[in-house]
Amino acid sequence: MTNGNTKIISEVLVNPLSQIIKEVGISISETQQAMDRNSIDTQLAIENDELLSQYDIQATWHHIPEVELELKMALTMKYKEEKDSKGALRGYRPILHAAPLNASYKNLHEYDVEGASIIKAKFVSIPPSSQMINE
C-alpha cells in the first residue's frame, strides 16, 4: 500500500540513469574546483603574510586522479513521447531509469535484491586538450 508521501519519495529516487551518472560527474568536478580554490586561497594567504612570504612556501595542491563507482540499482524502462515540429506523435523514445537499491526502496516496493543491476563507472581525469591550452 502506498500513500502520497511514498509516491513522492519514489518519484524523487527514480531518475534517468544518464542523469544519475551526470550528477556524479558534476559532483566530482565541483569537488576538484573547491580543492583548487582552497589551494589558491592558501597561496594568496601565504603571499600576503609578512612572515610566511619571506620563505619559499607553496600551497599544497590536491588532485582527484580517478573515482570508481559501483551502484546497485533497480532499473526500469520508461518511454517518452517523440513529437514532430507540428506536434504530431512520431513514436516513443526509451529511457532507462534507475533507483538506488537501499533498504527504503527494497521495503517500499518489496524488491528482490537478487534482481538488482550493478552499474560500474570510472571517472578519470585527463589533461586538457592542446586546443584548450593554446586558446
C-alpha positions, -999 to 999 in steps of 0.1 A, spaced: 0 0 0 14 34 -9 3 68 2 11 103 -13 44 107 6 58 74 -5 48 81 -41 67 115 -40 98 98 -24 97 71 -50 95 96 -79 124 116 -65 146 85 -62 139 72 -97 158 91 -123 171 85 -158 204 66 -155 221 93 -176 210 120 -151 224 100 -121 258 95 -138 259 131 -149 252 143 -114 281 121 -101 304 137 -127 293 172 -118 299 165 -81 334 152 -88 341 184 -108 327 207 -81 349 189 -55 380 194 -76 372 230 -82 367 236 -44 401 219 -37 417 241 -64 401 273 -49 413 263 -15 449 259 -28 447 293 -45 434 309 -13 461 293 8 488 305 -16 474 341 -15 473 339 23 510 328 23 520 356 -1 501 383 20 516 372 53 547 392 63 564 363 80 554 334 57 561 354 25 598 355 35 601 318 29 597 298 -3 564 282 9 540 269 -17 504 258 -11 497 221 -15 476 212 -45 453 181 -43 441 162 -73 414 136 -78 431 112 -103 401 89 -106 368 79 -89 354 44 -92 317 39 -86 297 8 -81 259 12 -76 233 -14 -70 202 -2 -89 167 -12 -97 164 -5 -135 132 2 -154 125 12 -189 102 42 -195 91 57 -228 90 94 -237 67 106 -265 86 120 -295 67 146 -315 75 163 -348 76 201 -353 38 201 -359 31 183 -326 21 150 -341 33 119 -322 62 102 -341 68 74 -316 83 67 -282 119 70 -271 131 45 -245 148 60 -214 165 38 -188 155 49 -153 173 38 -122 166 38 -85 192 33 -58 188 0 -41 187 6 -4 166 -6 25 139 20 19 134 11 -17 136 -26 -10 109 -24 17 86 1 -1 85 -19 -33 91 -54 -18 120 -56 -43 141 -88 -46 177 -78 -41 189 -107 -63 173 -90 -93 194 -58 -88 216 -45 -115 251 -33 -108 262 -2 -125 300 4 -126 315 36 -137 350 50 -136 357 88 -138 393 95 -148 409 130 -150 428 137 -182 449 167 -192 432 194 -212 434 191 -249 461 211 -267 434 233 -283 422 244 -249 457 252 -238 466 272 -269 434 293 -268 
